[in-house]
Amino acid sequence: MLIQNACVYTEEFRFAKRDVRVINDRIDTVSAAPLRPYPVEEVIDAAGKWLIPGLTDIHFHGCVSHDTNDATEEALRAMAKYLRSCGVTTILPTTMTLPKEEVERIVRTAEAYSHTQKRDEAVIVGVNLEGPFISKDRVGAQNPLYVQEPDADFVKKLQEETGHFAKIITVAPEVDKAMDFIEKLHDEIRISIGHTMTDYETAKEAYKKGAKHLTHMFNAMPGLHHRNPGPMAAAQEAEDVTCEIICDGVHIHPAMIRAAFSLMGPEKMILISDSCRAAGMPDGEYELGGQKIFKHDHAAFLEDGTLAASATNVYDCMVNAIDFGIPAEDAIRAATYNPARAAGILERYGSIEEGKKARMVLIDPKNHYRLVRVF
C-alpha cells in the first residue's frame, strides 16, 4: 500500500509532506520525495490530509456494554473492534480494585487473547492495573471493600507468569508497604501514583524510589495548593514522569487542561479516556466494578451522583484537547507517542517511522478532524 500526498505527523512532533509505503503490515518507507507505485499496489491519495500514528489508550475500563473486568474473549474482542473503529489502534485494558484472584484472571485472559487478535481490532499490548493498592480515602468510583496493602510478591509472580503483560499499576504511596513495593518493582512495571491522599514530600520520595507515572491527574488526589503542593507538583519536578488526564470535557475543565499542558510540558502529558461500559452506548444504567452507574450528559455517575468513569474514547479526547486550545501537535503527541512510550511499546508503535507496525490514522483537519480511515 502506498499513501501519497499526506501531511504526516513525524517523529519530530510536527507535520511534513510525505509519502508512506506499507509492506507486510510494516512501514517500509517514509519519503519527502514522491514515491512511484509498484504494480498492483493499492494507492491512496491523502490529498493533504493528516496522517498520524494510531492512537494508544493506556487507561480505559470498557465500552460498548463490555468491561475489562468481564475477563472474557467476547468482551475483549468487542472493545478492541470498537476502539479501532475510533482510531485507537493499541490499548491497555484497565482493571479496577478487585480481589487479587480476579486481577490475576483478567491479566491471564487478556494475555492469552492478545495472541489471537484479528487485524480489525485494536492491539492489546498489555494491561493497566488500577488498584487494588490504593487509598481507602480516595477510592473514587472503585469498591472500597477490595482495597488492600501493596503486595510486591503477588505482582512479581504475576509478571513472571504472564511475560510482564501488566504494564502499569496504580499505588497510593502513603499507605503501608507502598514505598517498599515501589523499590522492589519499579523495574518490573511502570508504577503510577493515584487514588491517593499523599502530600508533596511523600509523592516526591515515591518518584525518587522509581515511580514514573500519575493516574488521571486532578482526579482522586489532592489538588495543587500554594502551601501544600501535593502529588502533581512532585510529578512536575520529577524526570521522566508521565501524567494522564481525562479530556472528555466533564472530568476536567478546559482551563485546567490548558494549565496541565503548560505546567507539565507536552513531553509528559498523556490523554486517556478512562471509559466504562457506557462508552459508545445510549444513556441508561450500566455497571462499573460491581456498582451501578448511570450515563447522562456525556458522562457516567454513581447512584449518589459521584462522577465515575468517562463515556468517551481517546480520539474524541484528542479532538477535545485541540478544541480547548492545546496545539494540535501536542494533543496528537499526548494520544500517540507519549502513551506508547509509557507502556513500553515505542519500538513498535506510537510514531510513523520505517520499521514500525503500520498502525496509522488519516484525518481531515478541515472538517473538525473527522476520522477518514484507520490503517
C-alpha positions, 0 to 999 in steps of 0.5 A, a space after each residue: 500500500 502506498 499513501 501519497 500526498 499526506 501531511 504526516 505527523 513525524 517523529 519530530 512532533 510536527 507535520 511534513 509532506 510525505 509519502 508512506 509505503 506499507 509492506 507486510 503490515 510494516 512501514 517500509 518507507 517514509 519519503 519527502 520525495 514522491 514515491 512511484 507505485 509498484 504494480 498492483 499496489 493499492 494507492 491512496 491519495 491523502 490529498 493533504 490530509 493528516 496522517 498520524 500514528 494510531 492512537 494508544 489508550 493506556 487507561 480505559 475500563 470498557 465500552 460498548 456494554 463490555 468491561 475489562 473486568 468481564 475477563 472474557 474473549 467476547 468482551 475483549 474482542 468487542 472493545 478492541 473492534 470498537 476502539 479501532 473503529 475510533 482510531 485507537 489502534 493499541 490499548 491497555 485494558 484497565 482493571 479496577 480494585 478487585 480481589 487479587 484472584 480476579 486481577 490475576 484472571 483478567 491479566 491471564 485472559 487478556 494475555 492469552 487473547 492478545 495472541 489471537 487478535 484479528 487485524 480489525 481490532 485494536 492491539 492489546 499490548 498489555 494491561 493497566 492495573 488500577 488498584 487494588 493498592 490504593 487509598 481507602 480515602 480516595 477510592 473514587 468510583 472503585 469498591 472500597 471493600 477490595 482495597 488492600 496493602 501493596 503486595 510486591 510478591 503477588 505482582 512479581 509472580 504475576 509478571 513472571 507468569 504472564 511475560 510482564 503483560 501488566 504494564 502499569 499499576 496504580 499505588 497510593 504511596 502513603 499507605 503501608 508497604 507502598 514505598 517498599 513495593 515501589 523499590 522492589 518493582 519499579 523495574 518490573 512495571 511502570 508504577 503510577 501514583 493515584 487514588 491517593 491522599 499523599 502530600 508533596 514530600 511523600 509523592 516526591 520520595 515515591 518518584 525518587 524510589 522509581 515511580 514514573 507515572 500519575 493516574 488521571 491527574 486532578 482526579 482522586 488526589 489532592 489538588 495543587 495548593 500554594 502551601 501544600 503542593 501535593 502529588 502533581 507538583 512532585 510529578 512536575 519536578 520529577 524526570 521522566 514522569 508521565 501524567 494522564 488526564 481525562 479530556 472528555 470535557 466533564 472530568 476536567 475543565 478546559 482551563 485546567 487542561 490548558 494549565 496541565 499542558 503548560 505546567 507539565 510540558 507536552 513531553 509528559 502529558 498523556 490523554 486517556 479516556 478512562 471509559 466504562 461500559 457506557 462508552 459508545 452506548 445510549 444513556 441508561 444504567 450500566 455497571 462499573 466494578 460491581 456498582 451501578 452507574 448511570 450515563 447522562 450528559 456525556 458522562 457516567 455517575 454513581 447512584 449518589 451522583 459521584 462522577 465515575 468513569 468517562 463515556 468517551 474514547 481517546 480520539 474524541 479526547 484528542 479532538 477535545 484537547 485541540 478544541 480547548 486550545 492545546 496545539 494540535 501537535 501536542 494533543 496528537 503527541 499526548 494520544 500517540 507517542 507519549 502513551 506508547 512510550 509509557 507502556 513500553 511499546 515505542 519500538 513498535 508503535 506510537 510514531 510513523 517511522 520505517 520499521 514500525 507496525 503500520 498502525 496509522 490514522 488519516 484525518 481531515 483537519 478541515 472538517 473538525 478532524 473527522 476520522 477518514 480511515 484507520 490503517 
